[in-house]
C-alpha cells in the first residue's frame, strides 16, 4: 500500500506565497498602467468606494486594486508585499481570511463614514488590515512566535499607525482606520479558533 504525504514542504509553501503576493501586485500594476496609458477618458478610479452611494458599494471589492497614480501605487507596493508575507507566515490561508475580512470591514466602514462625493481607492485598506492583524495576533493567539512577530512588526511598522488619523488631505484615513479594525477583528477570530 502506498501512502502520500500531502503537506507541502517549506520551499513549496514559500513559492506559493510569492506567487500569490507578486500575482496580486502584478494585477495592481497592470490595472494602473492600463488606466494611465490605454484608457483616455474613462478612469477605473470611479469603481472605488463612493460613500453612501449604492453603486459605490462595488468599490468594496474593486478599490484595493485601484490607485490614483504611479507614486500612489509605488508607495503601496512594498508594504503590501512585506506585511502581506508576514500575514501568511504561519499559514498561507491566514492571508486570504485577513484579506476578506479587511475588505468587508474596511470597505463598509469607508462607505458609511467617508466624505460625501469622495472616491476611495488603494491597497492601503489591505495594508492597514495586515498591520492590525499582525500587531494584535500575538495578543489573541498567545503563543511565543505570534507575540514575537507582533513585537517585530510594532518596531518596524508601528509608525504607520498614525495613518488612521485625518492628518493629510487626499489620504483616505477612513480606509486606513477601518482596514486596521478589520485586521484586528481577523486577529481575534483566527486567534480564538486556533486556541480552541
Buried (B, 14 or more C-beta within 10 A) or exposed (E): EEEEEEEEEEEEBBEEBEEBBEEBBEEBBEBBEEBBEEEEEEBBBBBBBBBEBEEBBBBBEBBBBBBBEEEBBEBBBEBBBBBBBBBBBBEBEBBEBBBEBBBBBBBBBBBEEBEEEBBBBBBBBBBBBBBBBBBBBBBBBEBEEBBEBBEEBBEEBEEBBEBBEEEEEEBBBBBBBBBBBBBBBBBBBBBEEBEE
